[in-house]
Amino acid sequence: MITSILFYKGKYVNKVPFKDSFKHVDKNKASIKYVEAIKEVIQMAKYEVIEGFHDLEDDKDYFVGDRFPKPANKRLSKSD
């Protein structure tokens, strides 16, 4: 079946692809460009920590160089 080796963007009309595995996508097909773009967006959704801090919401320490995920609804301080 051809669709088993291709990325099908119609599958993501009502959901996001960020947690799916794309191991089935053939690296020799143009569909791999969709997968690469999704992976790039995932990386952009994380910030690099430039000064250590303690996340009060998650009760977790972050250190310089760590990657910090910041969902759109995440509060960074009590004044947000």
C-alpha positions in Angstrom: 0.0 0.0 0.0 1.5 3.3 -1.1 0.1 5.5 1.7 2.0 3.4 4.3 5.3 5.0 3.1 4.0 8.5 2.6 3.1 11.3 5.0 -0.7 12.0 4.8 -1.4 15.5 5.9 -5.2 14.9 5.8 -4.8 12.8 8.9 -4.0 16.0 10.8 -7.1 18.1 10.1 -8.4 17.7 13.7 -5.2 16.8 15.6 -1.5 17.8 15.7 1.3 15.5 14.5 3.8 16.4 17.2 3.6 13.1 19.1 3.3 10.7 16.2 6.1 8.5 14.9 7.0 8.9 11.3 9.3 6.0 11.0 7.1 4.6 8.2 7.8 7.6 5.9 10.1 6.7 3.0 13.2 9.0 3.2 13.5 8.9 -0.6 10.0 10.4 -1.1 9.1 14.1 -0.9 6.9 13.3 2.1 10.0 13.3 4.2 10.0 17.2 3.9 6.7 17.3 5.9 8.3 15.2 8.6 11.4 17.4 8.7 9.2 20.5 9.0 7.3 19.0 11.8 10.5 18.1 13.7 11.8 21.7 13.1 8.6 23.1 14.7 9.0 20.8 17.7 12.5 22.2 18.2 11.4 25.8 17.8 8.7 25.2 20.5 11.5 24.8 23.1 13.6 27.7 24.4 17.2 27.4 25.5 17.8 28.5 29.1 20.3 31.3 29.3 20.1 31.7 33.1 19.1 29.0 35.5 15.7 29.1 37.3 13.2 27.0 39.2 9.8 26.5 37.4 7.2 26.9 40.2 4.4 25.4 38.1 6.3 22.1 37.3 8.5 22.2 40.5 11.6 21.6 38.3 15.0 23.2 38.1 16.4 24.4 34.7 20.0 25.1 34.1 21.9 27.1 31.5 21.8 25.2 28.2 18.7 23.2 29.1 15.8 23.2 26.7 12.6 24.6 28.2 9.2 23.7 26.7 6.8 26.6 26.7 3.3 25.7 25.7 1.1 28.7 24.8 -0.8 28.5 28.1 2.2 28.2 30.4 2.7 30.9 33.0 6.3 32.0 33.6 5.6 34.2 36.6 2.9 35.0 39.2 2.1 38.3 37.4 1.3 36.6 34.0 
